[in-house]
Amino acid sequence: MACLNMISFIVPAYNEALLIGATLDALHLAGQAVAGEYEIVVVDDASTDDTAQIAACHGARVVSVAHRQIAATRNSGARAAHGELLIFVDADTIVNEAVVCAALDALRGGAVGGGAAVAFDGNVPFYGRLLLPVLVRFFRVIHWAAGCFVFCTRAAFVAVGGFDEAFYCAEELVLSRALKRQGRFVVLRQAVTTSGRKLRTHSVREILPLLGRFALGGSRILKQRHGKELWYAERREDPQAVQRMPAG
């Protein structure tokens, strides 16, 4: 049974042993700071490393699945969660008290859901530093949530059927559009810090053509696993692996 006013942090994870500990520590700090009841649900999607064990040692409830499909993994977390306030956080993302408080204020003020601004950890290529502020502004204007931090009420999430499992990526944008039809959807000015490892481990010649195919192919392309190696291939070693500390 869902618990009124409980916050459920839902963290999908696949082979995130290097980063998930700091992510969970940050969630605990934020959850304790808002002085409410909270839980952390890590959805371990067939990891072959110590992700599940590390998550359990960091006070998370671990749900094991074998989807290897991000929308389905997020939905499994929502089904397992007990809270009425759902906050989806990527396993490579650090949140802080300010962004969680702002999200809760928005939900308790009548919003059905939303997202946050995003910053990258460490160094990223120049084009990433150039494009990020533009994308953050665009997402705020168009009311889209970046996938690393999405929040909503359980009622709105259920009403739209959760994340659309037909999509192998951009599922957070599809959810954003669906939630906007349910009510007010906000993108916070407060930022979360997410890993810039994809930009560090994939060249601009790999990433920009991929984005171009998405723009030209529309939802048909997004519903195919083929060509989604950026999300589903074995992760490349980050040449600038960042030692992260939870945000206070």
N, C-alpha and C positions, 0 to 999 in steps of 0.2 A: 504494500500500500504506500502511495506517495505521501510524503510529509510536507505539510504546509510550511512555507518559508524556509525549508531546508535547501541549502545550495548543494548541487551535485556538480563537481568538477569531473568532466569526462575526458580521459586522455587516451586516444588511440595510439598504439605503439607497435612498431615492427623493428626489431634489432636496434633499440635505442639505449643500450646499456651505458654508453658514454655520456649521454646528456640527461637522461630521465631523472636521475637523482636530484640534480639542481632544480629541474622543473617542479618536482613534487615538493621539495623543501620550500620553494617560493609559494606554491599553492597553500601549504600549511600556514606560512606566515600571513598570507593574505586572508585566509579563512579565519584564523584566530583573531586578526585585527578587526574584522567586521563584527565580531562578538555575536555571531549567530551559529546555528547548527550547520555543519557542512560535512561532506564526505568526498573522497577522491576515488574514482573508479578508473582503473587502468584496464583498457581492453587490449590484451596481448594477442596480436594477430599472427600466430604461428612463428614467433621469434625463435631463432636458433642460437641466440646468445643469452646473457643473464638478465634480460629486461624484466621478466616476471619476478625473479628473485629479488632484484634491486627494488622494484616497485613495492613488493610486500615488506621489505625491510624499511622502506620509507613511509610506511603507514597507509598504503593504498590497498583497496580491495581489488584483487586481480580477477578479471573475467577472461577466460581463454577461448579464443575463436580461431577459425582457419579460413577466413574469407579471402584475404589478400585483395581486398577491394574496400577502399576507404569509406565510402558511404555506408556500406553494410556494417563495417566495424563501428562507426559512430552510432548507428542505430542500435547495435547490440549493447553498447554502453548506456544509451538512453533507456532501453528496456530494463537493464539491470539496476539503474539508479533509483534512489528512493525520493529524491527531492522534487519539488515543484518548480524550482528555478534551475535551469540547466545551463552550464557554461562549458563549452567544448574548447579544450586547449591542446595544441599539438605538443608532442613529447619533446620537441626541441625549442620550446618557447617559455620565456620567463615573464610572469605577470607580477604585479605589485598591488599593494593595498589600494592605491588611488584608482586604478583601472577597475578593480573588482567593486569598490564602493560606487563608482560611477555607473557601472552596469546594473548593480542592484537598485540604485536610485532611479534609473531609467525604468526598470521593470516595475518597481513599486509605484512609480509615477504614471503607469498606464501603458508603457511601451510593450509590445509583444516580443521584441527581440532587437538584436543589433550586433555591432562589431566594434573594433577599436582601430586607432592608428597603429602603424607598425614601424619598428626600427630594426636594423640588422645588427647582429653582434659582429665583432671583429672587422676585418677589412674585406671589402667587396670590390669588384672591378668598377671602373669609373662609370660605365653606363648604368650600373645598378644604383650607384649613388645619385646619378642624374635623374633616373626614372622614378625612384621610390617616392620622392615628395609629390611628383605629378600624380602617381597612382593613388597615393593616400588621399590627396585632394579630390580626385575623380571619384573614388569609392565613397567619400563622404557626401559628395553632391548627389550621386546616383543612388545612394543608400544600399551599398553592397558591403558585406562583411568579408574581410580576408579570412581564409580558412584556419589560420593559426589561433584565432580567438573569435568564437561565435557564441552569443548567449540568447536565450529565449525562455519563455514560460513553457512548462510542459503542455498546458492546454493548447497553446498555439502550435507547438511542435506536433502534437497528435492531430490537430485539425488539418495540417497540411500533409500528413503522412510521413513526417520525418525527412531525412535526406533521401533523395531520389536515387535508388540503387541501380538505375539504368546508366548512371554517369560514372566514369572511371576517374574523372577529375572535374574541377569546377563545380562540384556538388554544393559547395557553400554559396555560390552565386545563385544557383537554382533555388536553394532554400531561402536565400535573401529575398528573391523575387516572390516566392510563395508567401513568406511571412508578411511582406508589405501589403498583400491583399487582405491580411487578417487585421491589420491595425498599424500603429506607429512603429517604425523601425529606425533606429538611430545608430550612427557611427560616431563613437566617442572621440574626443580630441586627445584623451589620455592614450598612451602608447604601450604596447607590449613589445618585448625584444625577442625576435625569432632568429634562428640560425640562418646565416647567409651562405651555408655550405653548398647549396645547389649552384649559386653563382660562382663560387670558388672552384668547384669541381667540374663544371661544364662551361665550355667556351661560348662566347657570344654567337659563334657560327652554329652552335648546336641549339641554343635557346631561341634566338629570334626567328629562325625558319619554323620552329615548332609553334611559336605563337602565331606566326603568319598562317600556318595550316589551320589552326583553330579558328582564326578570324574568317577565313575563306570557307571552311567546311561546316561551320556552325555546330549544332548539337549532334549531328550525325557522327562527327569526328570524336566528340567527347564521350560518346557511348561505346567506343571501341577500345579494348585494351591495347591493341597494336599501336605502336607509336608513342606509348606513354612511359617509355623507359625512364624518363626523368623522375617518375613517381614509383615505378614498380620494378625497375632493374636493381641488381645488387648495388648497394651504395658505394660510391667511390670514397677513397680515403681523403679526408679534408686536409689540405696542405697547411692550413692555418688553424688547426683544431684549437678552440678557445676554451680556456679554463674558466668556467662561469660560476658565479656566486649568485644565490637567490637575492632578488631585490628586496630591500627593506621598506 
